[in-house]
Amino acid sequence: MNPDTSPVWWPLAENMLLIAANDRLARALQLQHAHASLAAGAQVWERPPIMTWSVWVQNCFSMLTDSADHEPPLLLNVRQVETVWQNIIESSAVGRQLLQS
């Protein structure tokens, strides 16, 4: 991937945050940025602002709770989220069929 022409890199050029779907993609993007920086002759460079979706959500939640004047809502853990979605799916006829497979 060429950082000069790839649409993935323009947010970084504009000093914007790039959100990756998972840790593996975030690491791959960091590595590609490092290779491109080396190829451009840089000996040092700032780490680009790349984070995963889950880290971004947690950071947003932390900012929300830090600025709240009232008791903040709870952030569900992975198991709780799975349980909520399972309950939603089980409450529909189509969903019950999906869970039986």
ABEGO torsion letter per residue (X at the ends): XBAAABAAAAAAAAGBBBBBABAAAAAAAAAAAAAAAAAAGBABBBBBBBBBAAAAAAAAAAAAAAABABBBBBBBBAAAAAAAAAAAAAABAAAAAAAAX
